[in-house]
């Protein structure tokens, strides 16, 4: 498994997302992923599954230092005291002494960015999180965060897949040396049935989903967190690492529509 080095942490490029997994389903999914070799688990306060993730980690034989755990603070809790309170709750639910990466899950129109990152940096300085970062940040927000506040951002986690062009944001991140962590990398399951991806997959004895995932992971500075709950799907995503796409494949994928945004809640920022 390749890793991305960022702000003092080593981030496995393929992780397990856990959105919409809860209870025993989530616990079993994390347990099977860890048994298969995953070492990057992504959760969040809003997912209401940090306790299940924590139980799976506690039952695993994987050493804590060999595991990367990301969690996030919800956009309604970005006041400094709320960040601290929320973080303490997340850590308790996970049953961990620290997390590896703590993210602002979504920006808020009312947030005080300097105060947000002052609090986040304190958590890092206290050793409670090894790194901090953001999710769903636009280029303007990244510019303010990195250039004006000078926050040590380890990643921007955003929706990114074969049918959503993120070239402007990715170029901005590349210029600043910040990794992009792609959520919904398989178009929430739709990649498997896309005709173009399926045709490419036939060339490589792979599925459309594996093609979509490898297209992302072939890119510099990109990690991905698909969220399969079943062990066979988790293994299929690991096997995608062995797919070798050629220039014709990449041209065909490049010709796909790039305007299919799947996640766009009412509180989302104005996208770049």
Long-range contacts (C-beta under 8 A, 24 or more apart in sequence): 1-37, 1-39, 1-241, 2-217, 4-179, 4-221, 4-223, 6-131, 6-154, 6-155, 6-177, 6-178, 6-179, 7-131, 7-132, 7-133, 7-152, 7-153, 7-154, 8-130, 8-131, 9-68, 9-100, 9-101, 9-130, 9-131, 9-154, 10-68, 11-40, 11-68, 11-101, 11-154, 11-155, 11-179, 11-181, 11-223, 12-38, 12-39, 12-40, 12-68, 12-223, 13-40, 13-217, 13-222, 13-223, 13-224, 14-38, 14-40, 14-213, 14-217, 14-223, 14-224, 14-225, 14-237, 14-238, 14-241, 15-40, 15-41, 15-42, 15-68, 15-70, 15-181, 15-223, 15-224, 15-225, 16-40, 16-41, 16-42, 16-225, 16-226, 16-227, 16-228, 16-234, 17-42, 17-183, 17-225, 17-226, 17-227, 18-42, 18-43, 18-47, 18-49, 18-53, 18-227, 19-44, 19-47, 19-183, 19-227, 20-47, 20-227, 21-47, 21-49, 21-52, 21-227, 21-229, 22-47, 22-48, 22-49, 22-52, 23-49, 23-52, 24-52, 25-229, 26-52, 26-53, 26-56, 26-229, 27-52, 27-53, 27-55, 27-56, 28-56, 28-229, 29-56, 29-228, 29-229, 29-230, 29-234, 30-56, 30-57, 31-56, 31-59, 31-60, 32-230, 32-231, 32-234, 33-231, 33-234, 34-60, 34-62, 34-67, 35-60, 35-231, 36-231, 36-234, 36-235, 36-238, 37-238, 38-234, 38-238, 39-66, 39-67, 39-68, 40-68, 40-70, 40-223, 40-225, 41-67, 41-68, 41-69, 41-70, 42-70, 42-71, 42-157, 42-181, 42-225, 43-69, 43-70, 43-71, 43-72, 43-94, 44-71, 44-72, 44-74, 44-103, 44-105, 45-71, 45-72, 45-73, 45-74, 45-77, 45-86, 45-89, 45-90, 45-105, 46-72, 46-74, 46-105, 50-90, 50-93, 50-94, 51-93, 51-94, 53-94, 54-93, 54-94, 54-95, 54-96, 55-95, 57-94, 57-95, 57-96, 58-95, 64-96, 67-100, 68-100, 68-101, 69-94, 69-96, 69-99, 69-100, 69-101, 70-99, 70-100, 70-101, 70-102, 70-103, 70-157, 71-99, 71-101, 71-102, 71-103, 72-102, 72-103, 72-104, 72-105, 72-135, 73-102, 73-103, 73-104, 73-105, 74-105, 74-106, 75-104, 75-105, 75-106, 75-107, 75-108, 75-111, 75-267, 76-108, 78-104, 78-108, 78-111, 78-112, 78-116, 79-112, 79-115, 80-115, 80-116, 80-118, 80-119, 83-116, 83-119, 83-120, 83-123, 84-119, 84-123, 87-123, 87-128, 87-129, 91-128, 98-127, 98-128, 98-129, 98-130, 99-128, 99-129, 99-130, 100-129, 100-130, 100-131, 101-129, 101-130, 101-131, 101-132, 101-133, 101-154, 101-155, 102-129, 102-131, 102-132, 102-133, 103-132, 103-133, 103-134, 103-135, 103-155, 103-157, 104-133, 104-134, 104-135, 104-137, 105-135, 105-136, 106-135, 106-136, 106-265, 106-267, 106-268, 107-134, 107-136, 107-137, 107-138, 107-141, 107-269, 108-267, 109-267, 113-141, 113-144, 113-145, 113-149, 114-149, 117-145, 117-149, 117-151, 120-151, 121-151, 121-152, 124-152, 133-157, 135-181, 135-183, 136-268, 136-269, 137-269, 138-169, 138-269, 138-270, 138-271, 138-272, 139-168, 139-169, 139-172, 139-272, 140-272, 141-269, 142-169, 142-172, 142-173, 142-176, 142-178, 143-172, 146-176, 146-178, 153-178, 154-178, 154-179, 155-179, 155-180, 155-181, 155-223, 156-180, 156-181, 157-181, 157-182, 157-183, 157-225, 158-182, 158-183, 159-183, 159-184, 159-261, 159-262, 159-263, 160-184, 160-185, 160-216, 160-222, 160-224, 161-185, 161-186, 161-187, 161-191, 161-212, 161-216, 161-260, 162-187, 162-191, 162-194, 162-197, 162-212, 162-215, 162-216, 162-253, 162-256, 163-187, 163-256, 163-257, 163-258, 163-259, 163-260, 164-258, 164-259, 164-260, 164-261, 164-262, 165-258, 165-259, 168-272, 169-272, 170-219, 170-221, 170-222, 173-221, 174-220, 174-221, 178-221, 179-221, 179-222, 179-223, 180-221, 180-222, 180-223, 181-222, 181-223, 181-224, 181-225, 182-216, 182-222, 182-223, 182-224, 182-225, 183-224, 183-225, 183-263, 184-262, 184-263, 185-212, 185-213, 185-216, 185-224, 185-225, 185-226, 186-212, 186-213, 186-226, 187-212, 187-260, 187-262, 188-262, 194-256, 196-252, 196-253, 196-255, 196-256, 197-253, 199-252, 200-245, 200-249, 200-252, 200-253, 203-249, 204-243, 204-244, 204-245, 206-239, 206-240, 206-243, 207-236, 209-236, 209-237, 209-240, 210-236, 210-237, 210-239, 210-240, 210-243, 211-240, 211-243, 211-245, 211-249, 211-253, 212-253, 213-237, 213-240, 214-240, 214-241, 214-243, 214-245, 215-245, 215-249, 215-250, 215-253, 217-241, 218-245
